[in-house]
Amino acid sequence: MDPTTWDADEVRRYLLLGASRSDSASRSAEGERAMLVGSTGPFAQLAGRQVLAAGGSAVDAVITTALTQIALAAGAWVSYAGVFTLTHFLDGATESLTAGFAPPAEEDDPTSIPRQPHASGRTALVPGFMAGLQAAHRRHGRMPWGDLFQPAIFVAERGFPVGLGRAKQFELRKDVLPAGFRAVEGEEFRQPELARTLRAVAAEGAEWMYHGPWAREFVDVVRGAGGKATLADLAAYEPVWAAPVVADFHGTQVHAAGGPNRGGATLVDALRRAEGIGDPLADPVALRDLIGITRQPGPPGSHSDFVLAVDTHGAVAAASHSINTTLWGTTGLFAGGVSIPDSASFQQRALARLGPGQHLPSPANPAIVLRDGVPVLASSSVGSGMHGATVQCLHAVLGLGIDIADAVGRPMFHSTGYEAGAPVVIEDGVDADVRRRTEELGQPLAVRPVTDVTLPRGFWGGIAVGDRLVGARTPYGGGTVEGL
């Protein structure tokens, strides 16, 4: 899995793809034996494809892709100190893994945790990402743990080319990021300290982060900024395996992430209510009803990635991972080159409801769809409109029978975070007569160009499983679709 042994021209091409602006078109591809889809980081998807080509499992491919996505993000919207959610199918059984944030045991007054933009170590929570990856690998991995880190280490050591968009992110957060942790367009951004951490975790396992030197550095950094995390908190952390939640939907069974995750329950509830709804692009009643079903409160934000994989052994994996805060957070805290999220800075009430050892609920919604016990679709999404995008795409593919490659290019509405009675943002590709009649039914709409970068988008990806594998994703994600 050492990228220095791969085709050098292909490696460079995929790295440069990541430096370009996110494309405005949906993407799809076919595969005969295996498939991988990711939300960002084309080189990360190349790494996942290499794992599948080497005979690795779907979980192996997810792990390598996710690890590499974070290195390519420089810890901005995803972090090795973030969270991880997985829904998995193999040999007739589906299961769910949640590795969410856990509060420090000493945090006895969560409602007083400072809010953004006030920096405080109290906003740091016990991370779940690396523990989640290791739990998944121990149960479903086929390749050596250390091998899966090689592409991320390659990115951290050798760097990635910085495009205009990334340069703007570094500039935007220059007052938060450590000295030297910035880059301008055209540069190669390297992370030598992170590379050392990744090499250690590759050699020693997640224990390096939960029991070893990184754990000690994390605690020192967080407590030095007024936080309450302890070594005991990290040592006690455990991911949670659970049965997925299930919804019958148009002759299929949608298996979504189970507790303590809340995204799966939200998704299956919406799908149950969407049964029998018509085409929202042709029927104003269907558009109004689907908007009502997908409406949910919650803060906007795009601070996550998804990965989907189908391997040559019949396994299917749908995953998402997140920093769960703004770009790099607002504290500017790092340990071993790893960005430390300030995810407690806006979730005080949710934290106050948790019992000892419980995970903070996540809206992540990776799902696997079965028909007669056989997988037919893998699904995951990210972004501020992730719930709405997921319901619209699953409804199109499963409810309307639209081919997945066409479903990801359909015009969408973006309703997450809007209160009842408020206008819902809808793309200008929706027929004007349908829009007019929908408003006559009492649903206000705010029409925006599909090219508007400020749309509160959800980014959805799926893999249709059958005689052929078809992977696809919605526009503006930037990730690639890799089939074998």
Helices and strands as residue ranges (DSSP letters): G 3-5, H 8-19, E 27-31, E 35-38, H 42-53, H 58-73, E 83-90, E 93-99, G 110-112, G 121-123, H 129-140, G 145-149, H 150-158, E 160-161, H 164-172, E 188-189, H 192-204, H 207-210, H 213-224, H 231-236, E 240-242, E 245-249, E 252-256, H 263-274, H 284-294, E 304-310, E 316-322, E 334-335, E 338-339, G 343-346, H 348-352, E 367-371, E 374-382, H 386-394, I 395-399, H 404-407, E 413-414, E 424-427, H 432-440, E 445-448, E 459-465, E 469-473, E 481-483
